[in-house]
């Protein structure tokens, strides 16, 4: 009887979780402004160079299809997250509380300081990188640089949903199922491996944009992009694993906000 009472007390203290579809839909909507912002920001540049680009469709249709593709990837990422993350102990505590009508203050406060520390560290890292950035990655026209709003919405939020919530969650779940199936939760080593692999994939995902800016992927450009983004990816991945996805989002947004004047 005492065991039953203790179990009931633990269940009563456990936070109520929203339905998977409701959480997935909320996270998808959270990431969609970033998708729209990227498409909107690319339109003037592509329009100015439309005559030089061998586009198979009208520019508007190309941008629409690109946005739809990213929206579908985002939907896949949040779907993987809502189904797999609870099994490996990865959380989105503040959004979950909001969806079930619970106060989000405690969940946010627990992530605010780690996220801010990660954001300041990330901004300092980006500032240091700006001092050694290859000339090929420095835009000749400052007005052509990616707008701050795009960096905050897409880089800070959408990328975290795609890479951390989607890819890192999948990697951790796969490792757990293959290597530690008998354990209730993944071990620390497996979490570290998932953080590292997702950080590397996050870095490689920035190479196409670097090639578009530099024209050619030289060794200095590749090394700069991979090292720079992998280091921040490790920070964001650790925050997600240790504190929740919102802390990684806070860090990513703050890093872009503080480093915007220099990189």
C-alpha positions in Angstrom: 0.0 0.0 0.0 2.8 2.4 0.8 4.4 1.7 -2.6 1.1 2.4 -4.3 0.7 5.7 -2.4 4.2 6.8 -3.3 3.6 6.0 -7.0 0.4 8.0 -6.9 2.2 10.9 -5.3 4.9 10.8 -8.0 2.3 10.8 -10.7 0.5 13.7 -9.2 3.8 15.8 -9.1 4.7 14.8 -12.7 4.0 17.6 -15.2 1.0 16.9 -17.5 2.2 16.4 -21.0 0.3 17.7 -24.1 -0.8 15.4 -26.8 1.9 14.5 -29.4 -0.1 16.1 -32.2 -0.7 19.3 -30.3 2.9 19.6 -29.3 4.1 18.8 -32.8 1.8 21.4 -34.4 2.8 24.1 -31.9 6.5 23.5 -32.6 5.9 23.5 -36.4 4.1 26.8 -36.1 7.0 28.1 -34.0 9.5 27.3 -36.7 7.5 28.5 -39.7 8.2 32.2 -39.3 11.9 31.4 -39.9 11.0 29.5 -43.1 9.0 32.4 -44.4 11.7 34.9 -43.4 14.4 33.0 -45.4 12.2 32.9 -48.5 11.4 36.6 -48.2 15.0 37.5 -47.7 16.2 35.5 -50.7 13.6 37.0 -53.1 15.4 40.4 -53.8 18.8 38.7 -54.5 17.4 36.1 -56.7 15.2 38.6 -58.5 18.2 40.8 -59.3 20.1 37.8 -60.7 17.2 36.0 -62.3 18.5 36.5 -65.8 21.8 34.8 -64.8 20.2 31.8 -63.1 19.0 28.8 -65.2 15.7 28.4 -63.3 13.4 25.7 -64.7 10.3 27.5 -63.2 9.3 31.1 -62.6 11.2 32.6 -59.6 8.0 32.8 -57.5 7.4 29.1 -58.0 11.0 28.2 -57.2 10.8 30.1 -53.9 7.5 28.6 -53.0 8.7 25.1 -53.6 11.8 25.8 -51.6 9.7 27.1 -48.7 7.4 24.1 -48.9 10.4 21.7 -48.9 11.8 23.3 -45.7 8.3 23.3 -44.2 8.1 19.6 -44.8 11.5 19.0 -43.3 10.4 21.0 -40.3 7.3 18.9 -40.0 9.4 15.7 -40.1 11.8 17.1 -37.5 9.0 18.0 -35.0 7.2 14.7 -35.6 10.4 12.8 -34.8 10.8 14.9 -31.7 7.3 14.4 -30.3 7.5 10.6 -30.8 11.1 9.9 -29.9 12.2 12.6 -27.5 10.2 11.4 -24.4 11.8 7.9 -24.8 15.3 9.3 -24.4 14.6 12.0 -21.9 14.8 15.1 -24.2 12.2 17.8 -23.4 10.5 21.0 -24.4 9.3 22.0 -21.0 8.1 25.5 -21.4 6.1 24.9 -24.5 4.6 21.8 -23.0 3.5 23.7 -19.9 2.0 26.4 -22.1 -0.1 23.9 -24.1 -1.6 22.2 -21.0 -2.3 25.5 -19.2 0.4 25.3 -16.6 2.6 28.3 -15.6 5.6 28.5 -17.9 7.6 30.7 -15.6 9.3 27.9 -13.6 10.2 26.0 -16.8 11.6 29.1 -18.5 13.5 30.3 -15.4 15.3 26.9 -15.2 16.5 27.4 -18.7 17.1 31.1 -18.9 20.5 31.4 -17.2 22.0 28.4 -19.0 20.6 29.7 -22.3 22.0 33.2 -21.7 25.4 31.9 -20.7 25.5 29.8 -23.8 24.3 32.8 -25.9 27.0 35.1 -24.6 29.7 32.4 -25.0 28.4 31.8 -28.6 28.5 35.5 -29.4 32.1 35.7 -28.0 33.0 32.7 -30.2 31.4 34.3 -33.3 33.3 37.6 -32.5 36.6 35.7 -32.3 35.7 33.9 -35.6 35.1 37.3 -37.3 38.7 38.2 -36.7 40.0 35.3 -38.8 37.1 34.9 -41.3 38.3 34.2 -44.8 38.0 37.1 -47.1 35.8 35.1 -49.4 33.1 34.8 -46.7 33.0 38.6 -46.1 30.2 40.1 -48.3 31.4 42.8 -50.6 28.2 44.7 -50.1 27.1 44.8 -46.4 23.5 45.4 -47.5 23.5 41.9 -49.0 24.2 40.3 -45.6 21.4 38.1 -44.2 19.0 40.4 -42.2 19.0 40.1 -38.4 15.4 39.0 -38.4 16.2 36.0 -40.5 19.1 35.0 -38.3 16.9 35.2 -35.2 13.9 33.5 -36.6 15.5 30.9 -38.8 18.9 30.5 -37.2 17.7 30.8 -33.7 14.5 28.9 -33.8 13.9 26.9 -37.0 17.5 25.5 -37.0 17.1 24.3 -33.4 13.9 22.5 -34.3 15.5 20.9 -37.4 18.9 20.0 -35.9 18.4 19.5 -32.2 14.8 18.5 -31.9 14.8 16.5 -35.1 18.3 15.2 -35.9 19.8 15.0 -32.4 16.8 13.3 -31.0 16.8 10.7 -33.8 20.5 10.0 -33.4 20.2 9.6 -29.6 17.1 7.3 -30.0 18.9 5.2 -32.7 22.0 4.8 -30.5 19.9 3.9 -27.5 17.8 1.3 -29.4 20.9 -0.3 -31.0 23.4 -0.1 -28.2 21.5 0.3 -24.9 18.1 -1.2 -25.6 17.9 -2.8 -22.1 18.4 0.5 -20.3 15.5 2.9 -19.5 17.4 6.0 -20.6 20.5 6.5 -22.8 23.8 6.7 -21.0 26.0 9.8 -20.7 28.5 8.6 -23.4 25.7 8.1 -25.9 24.3 11.5 -25.2 27.7 13.0 -25.8 28.0 11.1 -29.1 24.6 12.4 -30.2 25.5 15.9 -29.3 28.7 15.7 -31.2 27.2 14.1 -34.3 24.4 16.5 -34.5 26.8 19.4 -34.1 28.9 18.1 -37.0 25.8 17.7 -39.2 24.8 21.2 -38.2 28.2 22.5 -39.4 28.1 20.6 -42.7 24.6 22.0 -43.3 26.2 25.5 -43.5 28.5 24.6 -46.4 26.0 25.3 -49.2 25.4 28.8 -47.9 29.2 29.3 -47.6 29.7 28.1 -51.2 27.0 30.5 -52.4 28.8 33.4 -50.7 32.4 32.4 -51.4 31.8 30.9 -54.9 34.1 28.0 -54.2 34.7 25.9 -51.1 38.4 26.3 -50.5 40.1 24.5 -47.5 40.2 27.7 -45.4 36.5 28.3 -46.0 35.5 24.7 -45.2 37.6 24.6 -42.0 36.2 28.0 -40.9 32.6 26.9 -41.4 33.0 23.4 -39.9 35.0 24.5 -36.8 32.9 27.6 -36.1 29.5 25.9 -36.4 30.5 22.6 -34.7 31.7 24.4 -31.5 28.4 26.3 -31.2 26.5 23.1 -32.1 28.1 21.4 -29.1 26.9 24.2 -26.8 23.4 24.1 -28.2 23.2 20.3 -28.1 24.4 20.2 -24.5 21.8 22.8 -23.5 19.0 20.7 -25.1 20.1 17.5 -23.4 20.7 19.1 -20.0 18.0 21.8 -19.7 15.5 21.6 -22.6 15.1 22.8 -26.1 14.1 26.3 -25.1 17.6 26.9 -23.5 19.2 26.0 -26.9 16.9 28.4 -28.6 17.6 31.2 -26.2 21.4 30.7 -26.7 21.1 30.6 -30.4 19.0 33.7 -30.6 21.2 35.6 -28.2 24.4 34.6 -30.0 23.1 36.0 -33.3 21.7 39.1 -31.6 24.9 40.0 -29.8 27.2 39.1 -32.7 25.2 40.7 -35.5 27.4 43.8 -35.9 30.5 41.7 -36.5 29.4 38.5 -38.2 
